[in-house]
Amino acid sequence: MQRFRFSTSTLHGEEIVPWLASAGELAYSPHSPPDRDYHFQYSWVIPGIFQGGTRVRRHFWFGCPFKDDREVKLLFTFWNRARRGELDNLFVSNGRSPLEDVTAPLAVYRHSDAYPCARERLIFMQHGSYLIADMESQPHIDRGEAVLYRGLQKAKVFLLRRLITKDLRRGLMRVHARTLADSVTSFNAMHCNVSRAETGWFNDRTFILSDLCREAGIEPKHSIRSLLYSGYALEEWCAARKFGPNYVKLRTPLSNIRITTFVCGETEVKVIDPNKLEVIDAVGCRVREVCI
């Protein structure tokens, strides 16, 4: 059977939209939702995010193979409310990709979760990826900031790298701009080093960011590559208990974060520009800045 191919380009002039596409059938948003749930069945509409050998005839709702998954149910509830015009948007912004300062597109909505108990949740959206976090974990959404946590296990020092070399910074920005240009590349790039059982059906072990670094002229062993693969959590428990006990708490503009997906079971993000990270607190460790 012939598979229809949809445009997943996210470019709209000089801006980058947060949605699966900027034009065509996949160019929907919560403010203009699709009329069919078909568009949430990722193995049909964006099969390029799945590993070779994955049965793409199988249903993968929002990238998850289980329609009765709690987060999948929450997302369906959110989109059904969007179809009725019931939205509570907290932050919606397109991204841009100039050489000096790439910014990410992102949309954040408030949504009430009724199971297992009623509580306010945040739904982050970016190029087909979703993150779901507790409202109380992100108190500064209204001013366009995210609070991030990085667990260090028992390490006593967190190295906060700052970019001071102009050519190196431009190279890193080129890599990020490339990953934002279409949804499939964006999704794959943010999952390319996740390597978890929860995401084994994605292209999550390709390390394609290293290929993009090579195209941008960044040396294979340069420490800047670790910045592309480093993850942060949106909820403190993940850094303090799972990757702790030592951890750092930081803040950064919402336009500086790239999200993975709720399928990981964690609220994980990556950052575009380490120069935009500001330390709020360090628990059980200290922070040392390193200029590169």
N, C-alpha and C positions, 0 to 999 in steps of 0.2 A: 504494500500500500504506500502510495506517495505521501510523504510527510510535508505538511505545510510549513514554510519557514517564515517566521515573523521578524520584522526589524526590531532589534534591541538597542538601537542607537539612542543614547541619552542626551545627545547634543541638540540644543535649541539656540541657534545662533552662537553667541559667545558664552552661553550659560549651559549648565548641566542640570537636568531635572532629576528629582529623587525617584522617579517611577521606573518601571520596566522599560519604557520607551518614550521618546518625545513625540513620535508620530506613528500612525498606524493602529492596528487593532489592539496592541498592547499598551497604548498610551492612555491608560486609565489612571485615575487617582481617587482618593476617598471623596473628593468634591465632585467627581464625575465617574462614579463607580461602574464597572461592567455589569451588564444585565444577566450574565451567566457565570456560574461557578467554574465553568470550563477554564477560565483564565487563571484560576488558582491551582490548576493541575499542572505542575511544573514539568513533569516528564514529557508532556505534550507540547507546551508552549515555549519552554527554554531547555530542550534536552541536552544542550551543550554543557550544562553544569554537572552532569552525571558521569561517573566513571564508565569506561568502556566495559561492556559485558553486563551492565545494569539493565534489567528488564524495563525498558521505558514504556512498555504497554501497561505496566502496573501504575496504579494511581499513586502520585506523590503530591499530597495537598500542601501547598506552600513549601514544598521540598521535603515534607515528612510523609512516610509511608503509612501512617496510622491516622485515619480520619477521626477516631475516637480519642486521640491525644488531647489532653486538657487544653494545651496552648492552641492547637488547631481549632478546637471548638470555640475558644475565645476569639480567634481571628475571624471565624465565620460570623460570630455574633457581631463583631465590630463592623464587618462589611455589610451585613444586613441592616444594621442601624444607619450606616452611611447611605444606603439606598433609600432610606426614609428621610434623609437629610439631618440625621441626629449626630452631629459631630462636635467634638470639643477639642479643637486644635490648639496646641500650645506653642508650636514652633514649626514653620514651614519655610524653607529657603532653598533656592537653587544654588548650585556651586559654580565656580569659575576656575579656569586653568591658565592664568598668565605664568610666565616663566619664573617670576619671583615669589609668587604666593598662591598656591593652589588651595582652593577651599572646596569642601565636600557638600553635596546636596543632602538634605535631611528633612524628614517630616516627623513630628512627634505629636501624638494624640493622647488625651486622657480617656480611659475606658474603665467602666466598673466591671469587676469580675465577681460573679455570683457564686462560684464554686471554688473551694469548699466553703468559703465564707465571703461575704460582701466586702470588697476592698477596692481602693482606687489603684489602677495600674497605668503604666505608661507603655505605649506602643510606638517603637521607633521603626521607621521604614527607610530603606535605601536600596534601590535597584533590585527589588525582589527579596532582599534579606529583611528579616524582622527581628527585633529584640523586644522582650516583654520584661519590664522591671517594676518594682514597687514604687509608688508615687513618692513615698517618704525618702527614698534613696537618692532622689535628684531634686533638691529644693530650689535650684537656681535656673530651671528651664525657662522661666519667664524672663530672665535677663540674658538668655542665650548661652548659658554655660553648663558644662557637664562636670560632675565630680567623678574622678577616676580613682581606682585602687590597684596597687601592684604588690602582690605577695612575693616575699623574698625567701620564704622558708626560714632558715636559721642564719642567713647572711646578715652581716652587720653593716654593710655599705650598699647603698643604691647609687649606681652611676647614672647621673642625669646628663646625657650628651647634648651639647649645644653646637649648632652649625655656624661656623664663622667663615668657612671657605666658600667663596661665591660660586665657583664652578661646581663644587660638590653639592651645594644646596640646589643649584639649577638641575643637576643630574637627578637628585632625589625628587624634585618637583616634576620632572619629565616622567619619571616612573609612575607617580601618583596620577598625573594627567592621563596617562595611557590606560590605567586601570579604571578610570571613571568614564571613559568614552562610550562604552556599551555595557549592558547589564550582565552578559555572560562572562566577559573578562572581569568585570567588577566582582561578581559573585565568586568566580574561581580564584581570583587573586586573594580575596579575604579568607578563603578556606584552604589555601594551598599548603599550609603547614599545620592544620588543626589536628589531623591524624588521631581521631578518636573513634571508638566503636559507634558512638551516636551519629556519626556523620560519614560512615564508611562508604555510602553510595555516592557521595559527592566526589568531585575531582579535588580531594583534600590532601593529597600527598605529592603534588606535582612540583612544588617550590618554584612556580613560574615567576615569582618576583625576582629570583636570581637571573632568569633569562632577560627580564626587562631591565635589570641593572646592567647587564652586559651590553644591551642595546643602547643604554644611556651613557656608556663609557665608564661605569663604576667598577673598579678592580674587584676581582672575585673574593679576595680576602679582606676587603676593607670593612672596618667595624660599622660603617653606616648601614650595611645590609641587615644587621641585627635590629635596627630601628624599624625596618619594614615588617619584621616577623614578631616583634614584641607585642604582647597583648595586655590589656588592662580590663578590670571589671567595673561594672556600674553599681554593684552592690558590695558592701563592706564584708559580708560573711565569706564571700569567695576568697578574698585576699587574706582575711584574718584566720579562717579555719582551714580552707582547702589548700591554700598556697602559703599560709603563714607558719608560725605566729608573727613573724616580723613583716611589716608592710608599710608602704607609703601612701599617703592620700594627696591627690593633686586635683587641680581644676584646669579646664581648657575650654575654648569656645566650642560650641556644638558643631560649628562648621569645620572643626579640625579632627573629627572622629569618623572612622570607618567601622561599620558594624558587621558582625558575622551573622549568626542566625539563632533563633530560639531552640533549634534542634540540638544544639550542643548541650543544652541543659545549664548553660551559664550565660551571664550577661557580658559577653566579651566584646571589646572594641580594640581597634588599633588607631594610632594617631598619624596624622600627616606630617606635621611640623613639630619636632621636639622643642623648638624655641618658644612655642606657645604653651608649654606645660609650666604650671606654677605650683610649687609645693605648698600644701596646706599643713601637713603634719607628717611625722615619721615615727612609727611605733616600733620600738625595739631595735632601731637602726639609725643611721645617719645618712645624709645625702651629700654626695660629692659631685660637683659639676666638672665635666670634662669637655674641653673645646676641641672640635674636630673640623 
